[in-house]
């Protein structure tokens, strides 16, 4: 089954917290997948969650980008983008920012302020006057800039700093005490997931992305333990995951995570209830070569043996 822009897979029923006997949920089961992009090269760099279970994603694009019918047009060579996506995989709003030059969205992180108010802080890089479509910043040379987005998508430019002066979050692995531990990335040919290589993934050709949940809450475990579950996705070209985030616990929701990345041409994301989920990249124009990457956003379950919305790993922690 091929999913076009804005069309997503929702093959798993949300389980209510007081629905009686709850159904065990295996880890690594695809809940939905979404393709965002345009005919030129697009990259997704980061994802973070609001407390209501929606997420924000960030990255960069050239030319134009289709986010489930919301069209963004770049102001220069490369612009940054940010989009909020609901728990069910629906794009709620999207915005872009850029100058006549190269601008990139590097990372995004939801912050909680006074009174529990949440906003999304975006890190990016660029030069000149960067217009966010409501606020702007100026830097005479390439710098790191930050902008803040409200839950409803209102943006406020925050400031600039020299390259390397600001710490930028990286979410190739996310570990939450008493919740779970997931990692993502890309690999060629074969990926050992344990020190003894007793568990491994095999690529479909070129580079694939991987996602795995581990039963430890540390990044320095030696030897590497056997993952609770692992999945890979991709096609015959170059595909990779850039970031993963664990969804906040909400009564009635499945324990889950979202992984974002980029793919070329066609990307297999897994099977749910016997149905294969495949995303197809935008068809490039005659003047552009094939294989220009688009972005994917995919939501997977965490292992939850009693179906109560908390991962098995979190329930095993003291």
Secondary structure, DSSP 8 states (H G I E B T S, - for coil): -EE-TT-----S----TTSSS---B-TT-EEEEEEEB-SS-EEEEEEEE-TTS-EEEEEEESSEEEETTEEEE-SSSBEEEEEEE-TTS-EEEEEEEB-SSB-EEEEEEEEE-GGG-EEEEEEEEEEEEEE-SS-EEEEEEEEEEEEEE-TT--EEEEEEEETTSS-----SEEEETTTEEEEEEEEEEEEE-STT--SEEEEEEEEEEEEEEES-S-S--SS---EEEEEEEB-SSB-EEEEEEE----TTS--EEEEEEEESSEEEEEEETTEEEEEE-----TTS-S---EEEEEEEE--BTT-SSS-HHHHH--
